[in-house]
Amino acid sequence: MDMGLTGKVAIVTGGSDGIGKAAARALAREGARVAICARRPDVLEAAATELSADTGGEVIGLVCDMTDQSQVDQLVADVAGRWGQLDILVNNAGTSSAMPIDVLTEEALSYDLKVKVYGAVYASQAAIPHLKAAGGGRIINITTGAGKAPGAGSLPTSLSRAAGIGLTKAMSRDLAADNILVNTVCIGQIKAGQHERRVEAMQDTTPELTIDEHYERMGTRVPLGRVGEAQEAGDVICFLASDRASYVTGASINVDGGTAPVV
C-alpha cells in the first residue's frame, strides 16, 4: 500500500528511543524525510545514524529541550529551513512518572506538564504556519490510556496525558478547516529503554532479574498476554500521518493490547 509519504517532512520529538524512534523508522521507510529530536546528543546521533542505515532514508538528529519554547521554535525553523516544508509533527517527548497524590511534588507535576503538555503546545504552535503553507498536514500526540481511565498511583502522568487528549480534540476542531488532522495514540505497555533502565536499577537488589522476565511479568496484566513492540506503535503513528488516514481527525486510538477499560 502506498502511504503517500514520499517527500514529506516530519519531526518526531523524543525520537532517539522507543516509540519515537519506531515512528521515525516507519516514516523514513515510507519515504519521508525525518528529523528526530532529544536532549542527549550522543544517543540522538547514534539513533539518527542507525535509522538512516536501516531505512535508506534521510534522518537527522537535532538537540532540543521541549520545555524551552525558544529551542522548540528553533527546532521547527531549522527543519522547515533545511527541507523547505513541514508536513508531519509527532509530539512524543515525555517520560513515565507515577505516584499517588499524597507524595506528588510540585516539582514533579510542573516538569511533567512542561514536557508533555507545554512541549506539545510549543511544537504545534511553531509547526502550524508551515503545515498551513503546505496545504495541510498531520499532528499526532502520543498519550496513554491512563489519560482516559487513571488508576491509583498514576500521577502526574495520568493528569498530563488527559490534558494531551483534550488538547488533541480541541486542536482537531481548530485546524480542520486548514486540512490539518490531529489525533492521539494512547500507548499501553510497550518495550522501551525506560524499562531496560528500570530493570538495571532493580538488579541492585534482584540481580537475577532479566529484561525478558520483566516484560513477561508486565504481559500478564495485558489481555493479549504480552508487552507490545515499539514498532507496533510506530506503524500506527505512521498510518495516521499518511494519506490513507485522510478522514481521521480528533480520534484517540488505543495501542495497548486491550488494557484500557474504555474505548
C-alpha positions in Angstrom: 0.0 0.0 0.0 1.3 3.4 -1.0 1.1 5.6 2.2 1.7 8.8 0.2 4.6 9.8 2.4 7.4 10.1 -0.2 9.0 13.5 0.0 7.0 14.5 3.2 8.9 16.1 6.1 8.3 15.0 9.6 9.5 16.0 13.1 9.4 13.4 15.8 10.1 14.7 19.3 11.6 12.2 21.8 12.8 10.3 18.7 16.0 8.8 19.9 14.4 5.8 21.7 11.3 3.6 22.0 8.1 4.7 20.3 9.5 7.9 18.8 12.4 6.0 17.2 10.0 3.4 15.9 7.7 6.1 14.4 10.7 7.7 12.8 11.7 4.4 11.3 8.3 3.7 9.9 8.0 7.2 8.4 11.5 7.0 6.8 10.8 3.6 5.4 7.8 5.2 3.6 9.9 7.9 2.0 9.5 10.7 4.5 12.5 12.9 5.5 12.6 12.8 9.3 14.1 15.0 12.0 14.3 13.4 15.4 14.9 15.4 18.5 16.0 14.6 22.0 18.2 16.1 24.7 21.2 13.7 24.7 23.4 14.4 21.7 25.3 11.1 21.8 22.1 9.0 21.9 20.5 11.2 19.3 23.3 10.9 16.8 23.5 7.2 17.2 19.8 6.8 16.6 19.8 9.0 13.5 22.7 7.1 12.1 21.0 3.8 12.8 17.7 4.9 11.3 19.3 6.2 8.1 21.2 2.9 7.7 18.1 0.8 8.4 15.7 2.6 6.1 17.9 4.2 3.4 16.1 7.4 4.2 17.2 10.8 5.3 17.0 11.1 9.1 18.7 13.8 11.0 19.0 14.4 14.8 18.6 17.8 16.4 19.1 18.5 20.1 16.1 20.2 21.7 14.7 20.6 25.2 11.0 20.6 24.8 10.5 22.6 28.0 12.2 25.6 26.4 10.0 27.3 23.9 12.8 29.1 22.2 14.6 25.8 21.5 11.4 24.3 20.1 10.8 27.3 17.9 14.3 27.0 16.6 13.9 23.2 16.0 10.9 23.7 13.8 12.5 26.7 11.9 15.7 24.6 11.3 13.8 21.6 9.9 11.5 23.8 7.7 14.5 25.8 6.5 16.5 22.7 5.7 13.9 20.9 3.6 11.6 23.8 2.6 8.5 22.4 4.2 6.9 20.7 7.1 4.1 18.2 6.8 4.0 16.0 10.0 4.6 16.6 13.7 4.7 13.7 16.2 4.6 15.0 19.8 6.1 12.1 21.6 8.6 13.6 24.1 8.0 12.6 27.7 8.9 10.2 30.4 6.9 7.9 32.7 6.2 9.3 36.2 3.7 7.7 38.5 3.0 8.2 42.2 0.0 8.7 44.5 -1.4 12.2 45.2 -0.1 12.3 48.8 3.5 12.2 47.6 3.2 14.1 44.4 5.6 17.1 44.5 5.1 20.5 42.8 8.4 19.9 41.0 7.3 16.5 39.6 3.9 17.9 38.5 5.4 21.0 36.9 8.1 19.1 35.0 5.6 16.5 33.7 3.2 19.2 32.4 6.0 21.2 30.9 7.5 18.4 28.9 4.3 16.6 27.8 1.7 19.4 27.5 3.6 22.7 27.1 6.1 20.9 24.8 3.3 19.7 22.6 1.7 23.2 22.5 5.1 24.9 21.7 5.8 22.5 18.9 2.3 22.6 17.5 2.2 26.4 17.5 5.6 26.6 15.8 4.6 24.0 13.2 1.1 25.2 12.3 2.2 28.1 9.9 4.3 25.6 8.0 1.6 23.0 7.9 -0.9 25.6 6.6 1.7 26.7 3.9 1.9 23.1 2.8 -1.9 22.9 2.3 -2.4 20.7 5.4 -0.7 18.2 7.5 -0.7 15.9 10.4 -0.1 16.3 14.2 0.0 13.1 16.2 0.1 13.5 20.0 1.4 10.5 22.0 -0.6 9.9 25.2 -1.7 6.9 27.3 -4.8 5.1 28.3 -4.3 6.4 31.8 -5.4 9.8 30.4 -8.8 8.3 29.8 -9.1 6.0 32.9 -6.5 6.8 35.6 -5.5 4.2 38.1 -4.2 4.6 41.6 -0.7 6.0 41.9 -0.7 7.3 38.3 0.0 11.0 38.9 1.3 13.1 37.3 1.3 11.2 34.1 -2.5 10.5 34.0 -3.1 14.2 34.5 -0.7 15.3 31.8 -2.0 12.6 29.4 -5.6 13.6 30.0 -4.6 17.2 29.1 -2.9 15.8 25.9 -6.1 14.0 24.9 -8.2 17.2 25.5 -5.6 19.2 23.5 -5.9 16.8 20.6 -9.7 17.2 20.3 -9.5 21.0 20.7 -6.8 21.3 18.1 -8.6 19.0 15.7 -11.6 21.4 15.7 -9.4 24.5 15.4 -7.4 23.2 12.5 -9.8 21.1 10.4 -10.6 24.0 8.0 -6.9 24.1 7.2 -6.8 20.3 6.5 -4.5 19.8 9.5 -5.6 16.5 11.0 -4.8 16.0 14.7 -5.1 12.6 16.5 -3.7 10.9 19.6 -2.3 7.4 20.1 -2.8 6.2 23.6 0.1 3.9 24.4 0.0 0.9 26.8 2.8 -1.4 27.8 5.4 -1.1 25.1 9.1 -2.3 25.2 11.3 0.8 25.6 14.6 1.9 27.0 12.9 3.2 30.2 12.0 -0.3 31.1 15.6 -1.5 30.5 16.9 1.3 32.7 14.3 0.3 35.4 15.5 -3.3 35.3 19.1 -2.2 35.6 18.2 -0.3 38.8 16.2 -3.2 40.2 19.1 -5.5 39.6 20.9 -3.9 42.6 18.5 -5.8 44.8 17.4 -8.6 42.5 20.5 -9.3 40.3 18.9 -12.4 38.8 16.1 -10.3 37.1 16.3 -10.1 33.3 14.6 -7.7 31.0 12.7 -10.6 29.4 11.4 -11.8 32.8 10.3 -8.2 33.5 8.4 -8.0 30.2 6.9 -11.4 30.9 5.5 -10.2 34.2 4.2 -7.0 32.7 2.5 -9.0 30.0 0.4 -10.9 32.5 -1.6 -7.7 33.0 -2.3 -7.2 29.3 -5.3 -9.0 27.7 -3.2 -10.1 24.7 -0.8 -11.6 27.2 2.3 -9.7 26.1 4.1 -6.4 26.1 3.9 -4.6 22.8 6.8 -3.9 20.4 7.7 -0.3 19.8 7.3 -0.8 16.1 3.7 -1.9 16.6 3.0 1.6 17.9 5.3 3.3 15.3 3.3 1.7 12.5 0.0 3.1 13.8 1.6 6.5 14.1 2.9 6.3 10.5 -0.6 5.3 9.3 -2.2 8.4 11.0 0.5 10.5 9.3 -0.3 9.1 5.9 -2.7 9.9 3.1 -4.5 6.7 4.0 -5.8 8.4 7.1 -7.2 11.4 5.3 -10.6 11.3 7.1 -9.4 10.6 10.6 -9.1 13.6 13.0 -9.9 14.2 16.6 -9.5 10.5 17.3 -7.8 8.7 20.2 -6.6 5.2 19.3 -5.5 2.7 22.0 -2.4 0.7 21.2 -2.2 -1.3 24.4 -3.1 -4.9 23.8 -6.6 -4.3 25.1 -5.6 -3.0 28.5 -7.6 0.3 28.6 -11.1 -0.3 30.2 -12.5 2.4 27.8 -12.6 2.8 24.1 
